[in-house]
Amino acid sequence: MKLQTTTVSEKFNDMLISVLAHDLRQPFASLIAIADMVKQSRRTFTDAELHEIFEAVHYTSSVSIELLNGLLCLYKSKKDGIDYKAQSFSLANMITEANSLYVHEQMNRGITVQNFIPDSQVVFAQKEMLQFINRNILSNATKHSPAGGVIEVTCTTNNGWLTVAFRDHGKGMTSEQIRSLFAVHETGTSFPHQLKGAGVAMSICKDMINGMNGRIWAKSIHDKGTVFYYSIPQDILLLHEN
């Protein structure tokens, strides 16, 4: 199965720039937050604390470089017309890795992420594309969770399909916002700034999940929270449909 065939020029380049702008902003923000913490501290850090700080800087930088390399590989495969090839990964590890960019913000606000994905659960997917989706959903869940809130990540399997769910307990969205969320860049829907930004990223997620023969959607209850879902085929025949 080949990725959806559009020219590398305008649409794909615009999507790639949006991905870089959205996913690389958070690592830089994390690094600035760490630098500000050290700069503004009025006490001397212990060796153990300094080690932890440098570990955090190193890890955030490494994840960012891995992201950039992955996107460059994705661009090259699109440009050269290379077939989309799913590989197997530990889903639990992917969720943990995707969430690593938001750990500092979550800690500062007392937000807990409960990853209920079994260690044995394998996902077959294009990693960079799926991680972009995971990061965006976790980013939105973190932004809209109340202080001290909980984000729950679960999965189910059925008839060759894997469905992953991300539940937050924030203010939720209206049915109109849910209907339009994945097409903000196409419809020009007028949303609050934070929801419009999420919609641009989510519409990219939709393009990516379509490239994996999957689908993405959300359900929300006002003042109760939102659940984002995506479902991708794990059956070899479904993976290579179209």
N, C-alpha and C positions, 0 to 999 in steps of 0.2 A: 504494500500500500504506500502510495506516495503522499506527501503532505499536500494540502490543498494547493492547486496549481494557480498561483497568481504571480505576476512578474515580481522580480526582486526589487524593482525600483521603488515606486511610491508607497504602496500599502504596506509592504513588508518592512521597508526602511523606517516608516513612521512608527510601526509597531515596535521595532527594535529599539528605536530612540526612546519610546515611552517606557519600555521595559527597563532600559538602563537608567532613565531618570527616576523611575519609581523605586527600583530595587537597590540602586546604589546610594540613594539619598539616606536611607536608614543606617547603613554602616557608618557613613561619615558623621551622621548625627550622634551615633553611639560613641565614636572616637572623640568627638568634640565634648560630649558629656563627661567622658572619662578625664579628658584634659582639664576641663573646668573644675572637676571635683578635686584634682590634684592641685591645681593652681590656687583655688580658693580655700583650701584647707589650711587651718592655722596650727596644725600639729604635725609632728614628724611621723612618717609612716614607718612601721616595722618592716624588716626584711620580708616577712611572710606576706604582708599586705602589698608591698611593692611587687613581689613575685606574682601575686594574684592579679594586680593591675596590668602588668606586662603580659600575662597569660591572656587576659581579656582582649588587650590590644592586638596581640598576635593572632588570636582566634578570629576576631572580627575581620582583620585584614586578610587572613587566609581564605575565609568564606567569601569575601568580596572578590578576590582574585579568581577563585574557583568559579564564581558566578560569571565573571567577565569572560573567562576562558570558555565556559559552557555556552554562553550566548554567541561568542565568535564561532564556535564549532557549529552551532545551530544555523548561523548565518551562512557559513560555508556550505553546509549540507543543502540549504535551500537554494543557494546560488548555483551549485553544481548539479542540482536535481537528484541528490542521493536519496534512496528510499528511506522512509521512516522505519526504523527498526526498534522495536520495543526490547528492553532489557529487564531483567529481574532485579529488584531491590527490596530490602527490608522496609516496609512501610513505616513501622514504628521509628526506625532510625531516620527516615526521611522527614517525618514530622518533627522530631527532636532537632534535626539539623536546620530545618526551615524556621523553627521558632527561635533559634539561637540569636538572631538579630534583634529580638524584642525582649530578651530576658531582662536587660537592665531597666527598661521602662516598666516591665511587669513587676520587678522587684520593688522599684520606687513607689509603685501604686498599690502594692500588696495583691497583685493579681496572680492567681494560681492557674497553671495549665495542667489539666489532667489528661494524660495520653493513655487511653484505654486500648490502644491498638495492640493486639497480641504480638509478642516477639516473633512468633512463627509466621505471621502474615506477610506474604510476598506480594509485591505489586509488579505488574508488567507494564512498562511505560517508557516514554522518552523523558529522561530524568530532568533536564533543564526546563522543559515545558511544565512538567508536573510540579516541580519545586517552585516555579514562578506562581503557579496557582495556589500551592500551599502557603507560600509566604504572604500573598495578598490577602487570603482569607484570614490568616492569623494576625496580620497587621490590622485589618479592619476590626476583628474581634477584640484586639487589645485596645484600639482607640476608643471603641464604644462600650467597653466594659466599665462598670463603676469601680471605684477604689475598693479593694478587697474582694473583687469579683472572681468568678471561676469560669474558665473556658474548658469545655469538655470535647475531646476528639474521640470518635468511635468509628467503627466500620462494620459492614455486613457484606456477606457474599450470597448470591442467588443466581442460579442458572448461567454461570459463566461471567457474571458481572460483579464488580467490586464497587460498593458505595461507601464513601467516606463522609462523615458528618462533623461539623464544627459548630458547637453551641455556645453562644455567649448569653449574658443576662443583662444586657444593656437596655436602652430605651426602645429598641426595635425600629421598624420602618412601616410606613403605610403600604397598603396594597398597591397603590399607584407607583410608589417608589420601587417596590419589588418588581412590578411588571416592566418598568423601564430601566432598571438598574444595569442590565447587561447590554444596553444599546444607547448609552448616553452620548457617545461620540458620534453616533449616526443620527439620533433624533434631536439633539440639542436640548433635551429636556432641562427645564430650569429647576435645579435642586440647590439646597444649601451647599456651600463650597466643599465641605468635607464629604458629602455624599456624591457630588459630581465627580470629585477626584477618584473616589472609590469606583464609580461607574466606568470611568475611562479605563481603569485597570481591569475591572471585571469584564468589560467587553473584549479586552485582549485575552483574558482567561477563557472566555467563550470561544474565541477563534482558535485558541490552542487546544481546548478540549474537543472541539469539532475535528481537529486534525488527528485526534486519537480515537475517533469514532465514539466519543463519549458525550455526556451532557452535564450541565451545571445549572443549579437553580437554588432558590432560597425560600424559606418560610419565616414569617415573623409575626409576633403578637406585640401590640403596643404596650410598652412598659414591662414586658416580660422577657424580651430578648429576641435574637435572630439565630436561625440555624442555616448555615450554608452547606449544600451538598454537591458532590460531584460523583458521577458514576462512569466507570471506564471498563471496557471488556477485558476479561482475563482469559477468555477462550480463544485459542489460536485462530479459529475460523472467523470469529467476530472481529479480532484484531485486524484481519486482512480483508475485511469487507470493503466494498467500493473499489 
